[in-house]
Amino acid sequence: MQDRRSWLLAGLGGLAGWAGEGLAPQAWAAQQAGAPDRAGGDPLGSLQWPTLREQFLGADARVRFSDAVQVYTPAFADDTMNVPLQIDARPLAAAGTPIQRILVAVDRNPVREVLAFEPLRALPMLAFRIRLEQASPVRAMAQTEDGVWHVGSALAQAPGGGCTVSGASRLDGSWKSTLNQVQARIFRNVLEGSRRLRVSVMHPMDTGLVAGIPAFYIEQLQLLDAGGAPWWRLALHEPVSENPFLTFELPLQGPQVFRLTGQDNNGNRIDAEVRA
């Protein structure tokens, strides 16, 4: 009986160690067996992580998985063409190291790269919606001034198929009359002590994965002040949802009038005034 009790306690201790380290079951099992960790230390145990890391960060990049880069998504997204995401690296910035850019990618999407965000004078936070082809880890990879990549992750669950079907405006043809129309609003975010900017741009955001419809998407946006200085820059890719709806946080003090500019991959321009 004593031996059985000791064995149970040892097992519980091992599980506690696993939970404390934040390892996924696959990584923990590999560690216990002394086998190579094919997930490259990924807390979610994704076998796609090593190739994603090499593709976007480089094999020699300094990478840390971090809770200071937060990725929020619903426990289950019913609409795979509009999966909400919020990326928040403000806890990392609060540690005192400025953030140069944030890359967002999806391990198992046919097009992995979602967007690249340079906060510049904005806060390192962004909310938007994506297309999801199947359940997958979603990554937010924030590079600080010292060159280190701080990676936050979340598992997005969805029924699948979001990248390989046409959006509503493509199906009914309405995109032709609304292309690149902008609605934007800045309002005071009392709880956060900042100003919230919400931007909507009408665009079909075709992935190029539907027969007969080539990739057609907004590829860049930036917010400029009256002097032409950028407050943030954004490079978008095919997985961003149709008619992108984007939320940013700006410092409480600053200009009251901005200009939003950009273009899609066919050279169609975006140009709109944004007022508080």
Disulfide bonds with the S-S distance in Angstrom:
none
